[in-house]
Amino acid sequence: MDRSVIEQAYSFFHQKLKVYEHSISEKEMDHIEDTIASYADAMSPSLFRELSGGHSAFLHEHPMFLADLRHSVATMEAMLSSGTGV
C-alpha cells in the first residue's frame, strides 16, 4: 500500500477525531460521522479492510463511531511509524 494513501487518510481522520472529541454540537458530530462514512466508502479498499478487520459497517454505525475512528487513527499511526503496509 502506498504510504501517501495512509498519510492522507490519517491526516483527515486525525483532524476529524480531534474536532469530534471536543464538540458539544450534535449537528457538528453528525456531520463528521457522515463525512467520515463517505470518505470510508471512497477510500482505498485495502486500507479500509486493514482498519475494519472486514467489518462492513465499520465507521458507519453511530454507537461504534468514536471507537472505530479512534481505532483507525491509532492503526494508521502505527502503520506509518513502523512502515507496515507501506
Phi, psi and omega in degrees: 000137181292130181305323182296329178295316179293315181300318181296311180295318179300312181301314181295311181295318181299315180297315180293324178298315181298319178293314183300315182297332184253002181283144173246003181260117177299323180296316179295317180296318177298319179298317178297317178301314179296318181296315179294319178299318178296318178297316180300323179295331185256353185285173177307122179302323180291323177292318178300316178299319179297317182287320189273343186063025179088001180280108187295334181271005179305131182067013181240356182249125183306312184298332183255000189303308184298317178297318178297317181294316177298317178300317180299312181297314180296319180295314180293324177299316178295319179299317182291322182283333182260345183085001179297134177077003182258000000 
